[in-house]
Amino acid sequence: MKKIIAAAIYIVALLPFSLLAQQKQSYSIFNPRPASQMRDMETDRPDVTESPFTVDAGHFQYETDLVRFKTERSEDSKQNTTAFNKANLKIGITNSTALQIGFESFNLQRETDLVTNEKTKTHGIGDLTVRVKQNLIGNDGGDFAMALLPYIKFPTAKYTDDSKYEGGLILPMQLKLPKEWKLGMQVEADRLKDDDISAMHTEFLQSLTISHETIKNLDGIAETYYTYDFKKHHWSNFLNAALQLSVGKNFKLDAGFNYGIQHDAERNYFIGTSFRL
């Protein structure tokens, strides 16, 4: 797994520059795609399954949780975290490559020791994440799309003492079905910090999501995914649902939840927005 993280670091650092050197790309961050030729707006939120489509070259897209409430529980403790403006800034580098910078503006965390009933409260900024999305197929048409999305998370969090470097590789896919249904899929391998000790573990994620316009400009999204911790040999399963409203061509609002089925799986409730320039 360390080789995967090293590969992710290499791709994140060098991929945008190598692709800028390719002469076959007609548009770039220095030669933006005309607004009249831009693709339909696609977002990586609100579901866990990422979109395989990139932001048009020379354009920006901002996606964020306006507020997210997360609960976690273990045998010894219970943790509630409220995150404000957990954002993802996306920059179109070429026709098929986008740089993404994720940051958490403010987190408020409350933890309760279930043995002693001691309560602690911390707050501050969260971690910084750098990702590069490289579309492999389907960016400009067709029924199937796929992308490669490596990432690195930098330990900039101020509300916790156990923040560490993390990273991984994500492979998102989407298949267009008859009658405007969309089926999304994702496989992901991550190197993550342990919750209880100062160590790392490898985790695998696989997701499946389906979406359809329920009423005009309002998409309904249903999703399921699981994670597997190779160190603890532990499965976590999730059922998710969300609504996403297209207010205009370049602006969307959403709300939803990610519900962990096991008693120790995290649960998230959120309201968010996305817009592009």
KATAPE-V825262 format. One record per residue. N is the residue number from 0. PHI is phi in whole degrees, 0 to 359 (* if undefined). Layout:
n:N phi:PHI
n:N phi:PHI
This chain:
n:0 phi:*
n:1 phi:298
n:2 phi:294
n:3 phi:295
n:4 phi:295
n:5 phi:297
n:6 phi:295
n:7 phi:297
n:8 phi:299
n:9 phi:297
n:10 phi:293
n:11 phi:301
n:12 phi:284
n:13 phi:249
n:14 phi:300
n:15 phi:301
n:16 phi:288
n:17 phi:291
n:18 phi:285
n:19 phi:296
n:20 phi:281
n:21 phi:283
n:22 phi:285
n:23 phi:288
n:24 phi:281
n:25 phi:277
n:26 phi:235
n:27 phi:209
n:28 phi:298
n:29 phi:268
n:30 phi:224
n:31 phi:299
n:32 phi:291
n:33 phi:303
n:34 phi:302
n:35 phi:290
n:36 phi:253
n:37 phi:292
n:38 phi:289
n:39 phi:300
n:40 phi:292
n:41 phi:241
n:42 phi:237
n:43 phi:278
n:44 phi:256
n:45 phi:267
n:46 phi:275
n:47 phi:289
n:48 phi:293
n:49 phi:286
n:50 phi:278
n:51 phi:278
n:52 phi:266
n:53 phi:256
n:54 phi:289
n:55 phi:301
n:56 phi:303
n:57 phi:83
n:58 phi:241
n:59 phi:239
n:60 phi:222
n:61 phi:240
n:62 phi:235
n:63 phi:206
n:64 phi:283
n:65 phi:296
n:66 phi:208
n:67 phi:224
n:68 phi:246
n:69 phi:237
n:70 phi:241
n:71 phi:223
n:72 phi:215
n:73 phi:235
n:74 phi:293
n:75 phi:252
n:76 phi:211
n:77 phi:230
n:78 phi:227
n:79 phi:241
n:80 phi:233
n:81 phi:250
n:82 phi:249
n:83 phi:244
n:84 phi:54
n:85 phi:275
n:86 phi:247
n:87 phi:224
n:88 phi:266
n:89 phi:245
n:90 phi:236
n:91 phi:285
n:92 phi:271
n:93 phi:225
n:94 phi:300
n:95 phi:232
n:96 phi:229
n:97 phi:223
n:98 phi:267
n:99 phi:234
n:100 phi:237
n:101 phi:256
n:102 phi:212
n:103 phi:244
n:104 phi:293
n:105 phi:201
n:106 phi:232
n:107 phi:241
n:108 phi:241
n:109 phi:239
n:110 phi:234
n:111 phi:239
n:112 phi:282
n:113 phi:286
n:114 phi:273
n:115 phi:260
n:116 phi:65
n:117 phi:286
n:118 phi:244
n:119 phi:232
n:120 phi:225
n:121 phi:228
n:122 phi:204
n:123 phi:149
n:124 phi:288
n:125 phi:256
n:126 phi:283
n:127 phi:251
n:128 phi:237
n:129 phi:244
n:130 phi:227
n:131 phi:233
n:132 phi:260
n:133 phi:244
n:134 phi:290
n:135 phi:258
n:136 phi:198
n:137 phi:88
n:138 phi:295
n:139 phi:245
n:140 phi:152
n:141 phi:99
n:142 phi:268
n:143 phi:232
n:144 phi:225
n:145 phi:210
n:146 phi:216
n:147 phi:246
n:148 phi:223
n:149 phi:279
n:150 phi:212
n:151 phi:227
n:152 phi:252
n:153 phi:264
n:154 phi:280
n:155 phi:261
n:156 phi:298
n:157 phi:253
n:158 phi:266
n:159 phi:218
n:160 phi:266
n:161 phi:253
n:162 phi:291
n:163 phi:223
n:164 phi:297
n:165 phi:225
n:166 phi:189
n:167 phi:177
n:168 phi:233
n:169 phi:237
n:170 phi:236
n:171 phi:270
n:172 phi:220
n:173 phi:216
n:174 phi:237
n:175 phi:278
n:176 phi:254
n:177 phi:302
n:178 phi:60
n:179 phi:69
n:180 phi:280
n:181 phi:232
n:182 phi:245
n:183 phi:252
n:184 phi:221
n:185 phi:203
n:186 phi:237
n:187 phi:208
n:188 phi:238
n:189 phi:230
n:190 phi:247
n:191 phi:236
n:192 phi:283
n:193 phi:286
n:194 phi:282
n:195 phi:254
n:196 phi:226
n:197 phi:277
n:198 phi:206
n:199 phi:238
n:200 phi:216
n:201 phi:260
n:202 phi:226
n:203 phi:244
n:204 phi:229
n:205 phi:222
n:206 phi:226
n:207 phi:215
n:208 phi:223
n:209 phi:228
n:210 phi:218
n:211 phi:198
n:212 phi:286
n:213 phi:280
n:214 phi:226
n:215 phi:306
n:216 phi:71
n:217 phi:237
n:218 phi:266
n:219 phi:259
n:220 phi:231
n:221 phi:236
n:222 phi:212
n:223 phi:224
n:224 phi:206
n:225 phi:224
n:226 phi:235
n:227 phi:229
n:228 phi:270
n:229 phi:289
n:230 phi:284
n:231 phi:271
n:232 phi:54
n:233 phi:237
n:234 phi:261
n:235 phi:230
n:236 phi:241
n:237 phi:225
n:238 phi:239
n:239 phi:233
n:240 phi:210
n:241 phi:203
n:242 phi:238
n:243 phi:229
n:244 phi:256
n:245 phi:271
n:246 phi:282
n:247 phi:201
n:248 phi:297
n:249 phi:236
n:250 phi:212
n:251 phi:222
n:252 phi:238
n:253 phi:209
n:254 phi:203
n:255 phi:178
n:256 phi:213
n:257 phi:242
n:258 phi:246
n:259 phi:286
n:260 phi:284
n:261 phi:291
n:262 phi:296
n:263 phi:259
n:264 phi:276
n:265 phi:289
n:266 phi:229
n:267 phi:235
n:268 phi:227
n:269 phi:210
n:270 phi:229
n:271 phi:214
n:272 phi:209
n:273 phi:214
n:274 phi:208
n:275 phi:225
n:276 phi:233
